[in-house]
Amino acid sequence: MIGSEVPWSCDCFLCRFFVKPLLKLLYGSRFCSGGVGPVVESNSGVVAEEESKKELAQLVKALREAVVELREALGELGNPLNQVAAMSKPEEVITTLSSVEAEGDDKDLKTERSRASKEKPITSLSEDKKTLKRLGSEGKYVNLKTLMKFMRLANLLLDRVDKDMLIHYITFMNKLNLVRDDELELLKVIIDLVDEGRKRSLSIDEQIAMFSIIADNFGFRDELVDSELMTYVLKLIVSK
């Protein structure tokens, strides 16, 4: 175990906003940001220190994995639009124009082309809206599994650090281009939501159960949603 003081003299940007907060979290009042202090080691202390470092490393790794999954989930938002774009090719208009050209009437051809250019976008827009509505009702816009996983991870991290410090970490990851701006905003909302629930004495299981019920009522059906809700109900039954 490191003795009376844990020194860290460097005061660069990375150390000030990342390294020192972690050392304060691990060593509390024994951490000093000045020069080198006395260091005394013992076998039991070294083991405890290594375990703390491994645990913290696992939490950081889990956070990064959740961010990667969240990034993939956000990337899926573009897929329905790509599908809609592929579906909205003006094949009918091309067929119509070809038949008109075969008649050899230039005047009618120009009229038909003008009419097609005005009417087809309206038809495509209507079809796109129906397609997007259908995709949304099927739950393809939001990866609920990723959101629920990050809610649990946020709850785990909030057991070690407060909300502001956790947001500092993901903001720092954003500065390093590890987290995009849209991902940062979504992560902040999830962390704030979980933290507010904790302040109201709601367990993470209760929060996810309510999230599952709301998602289900809005048409976001998912096997994980049903599984999370059933797990919470079973826990309530067992606890009684």
N, C-alpha and C positions, 0 to 999 in steps of 0.2 A: 504493500500500500504506500502510495506517495505520502510523505510525512506532513509537516506543518504547513507547507506551501506548495502550490503547483504553479511554477513560473511560466510565463509566456511573454517574451519581450517584444516580439514583432507586432506592429500596429498598422500593417497594410490593410487595404480594402477587404481582401479575402479573410484575413485573420479577424478583423474587427467585426464583420457581419456574419461570419460562418464558423470559424474555428473557436473563437472565444465564447460565443453563446453555447457551443457544445461542451466546452470545458467547464463552464459555469454550471451547466446542467448536470454533468457527471460529478464534479467535485465541490460544488456549492461554495461556501465561504473560504474553503482552503485554496481556491484559485486566486492567483494574483497576476495582474497584467504588467507588472514591472519587471525587474531584473530577475536573476536566478536566485531561488531560495534554497533552503536545505532540503535534501532529498534522502529519505531513508526507506529502504525496501525490506519487505518480509515476504515469505512464501505465500501466506494466506492473502496478503494484500495484493500481490501480483495476480493471483488467480481471480480475485474479485474484480480487479481492474480489467483484466482480459475479458471476463464475462460481460462486464458493462459495455466494453467496446464492441464485442460481438453482437450483443443485443441491439445496440444503437445502429450498427452496420446493417443488421437485418431489417430494422425499421426503415432506414434510408433506402435499402434495396427494394423493399415492398412498396415504398412511395414511388420510386422511379418506375417500377413495373406497372403500378396502377395508372401512372401518367401515360405510359405507352399504350395501355389498353384503352384509356380514355381518348387518346389521339386517334386510335383506330376506329373507335366508335363515332367520333366526330367526322372522320373521313367518310363514313358510310352515308352521311347526310347528302353527299354529292351523287351517290349512285342512282337514286331515283330520278334525279334530274337528267342524268345521262341516259337512263332508260326512256324517259319522256322524249328527249331530243331524238333518240333513235326511232321512236314511234311516230314522230311528227313530220316525217319526210313527205313532201307534197306529191306523192305518187299519183293520187287521183287527179290532181291538176295537170301533171305531165301527160297522163293518158288522155285527158280531155283536150289539151292543146294539140296533141298529136293527131287526134281525129279531126280537129278543126283545120289543121294545116293540110290534111289530106284533101279537103274540099277545095282548097286553093283560093279561098276568099280572104284577101289580106285585110279588108276592113273588119270583117267579122272576127278574124284572128286577133287583131289589136284590141277589139272590144272584149273578147273572151279573156285575153291575157290581163287586161286591166281589171276585169271583174274578179278573176282568180286571185290576183295580188291583193285585192281588198277583202275578199270573202274568206280566203283560206286561213289567214292568221286568226280570225275570230273563231273559226271552227277548231283550230289547233289549241287555242287558249282554253276553250271550253273543255276539250278532251284532256288537256294537261291538268286542269283543275280537278276533274273527276279522278284522274290517275293519281295525283298527289294526295287527294283525300282518301282514296282506297289504300295507298301505301301507308299513310299515316295511321289509318284504322287497323292495319295489320301489324303495327308496332315496329316498322322498319326504320323510323326516323331516330329512335332513341334506343340505345343498348342498355336496357334496364339492368342486365347482369353486371355490367361495368360500373354503373352508378351505385348499385347496392354494395358492390365490393369496395368501392372507394368510401362509401359511408361508414362501413365497418373499419376500414383502415384509418379514416379520419378520427373515429372514436378511439381507436387504439393509440394513435399518436397524441391525442388530447389527454390521455392518461399520463403522458410524460412531459408535455409542454403545453402552454396556454395557446389560445387561438391566435393571438397576435404574433407569437413566435413562429407558429406553424405557417402562417401566411407570409412571414418574412422569408422562410425557407423556400416556399414555392415561388415567391417573387424573385428571390435570388436565382433560382433555376430559370426563370423567365429572362433575367438579364444575361444569363449564359446561353440563351437560345435553346435550352432544353425543354422549355414549355412555351407554347405559342400564346399570344395575347388572348384569343378566345378561350383556350384551355384554362388560362390563369383565372379569368373571370368566372368560369364555371366551377373551378375548384374552390374559389373563394365562397361562392354561394353554398356549395355542399358543406364546407367546413363551418360556415356561419350557421347553417341549418342544424347540423349535428350538435354544435356547441350550444345553441339556443335550447334545443331539446334536453340536453344534459342539465342546463340551468333550471329547467322545469321538472327535473327528477324523472325524465323519461329515459328508459334504457334504450340501447341501440336496437334491441329486438322490437320494442314498442314503436320506435320511430320507423323502422323498416316495414313493420306491419301496417302502419298508417299509410306509408308511402305506397305499399302494395295495393291497399284498398282503393286509394285515390286513383292510381294508375289503372286498376281494373275497371273502375267506374267510368273512366275516360276512354275505354276501349283498347287500352294497351295490354292485351292478353299475352302472357308469357309463362312458360312452365316454371321458371325461377320465381316469378311473382307468386304463383300458387303454392310453390314449395316453401317459400319464406313465410307466407301467411299460415300455412298448415303447421310449420315448425313452431311458430309463436303460439298457436292455439294449443298444441301438444304440451309445450312448456308450461302454459297456464294450468292445464289439467293436472300435470304431474306435480306442480307446486302446491296444488290444493289437496 
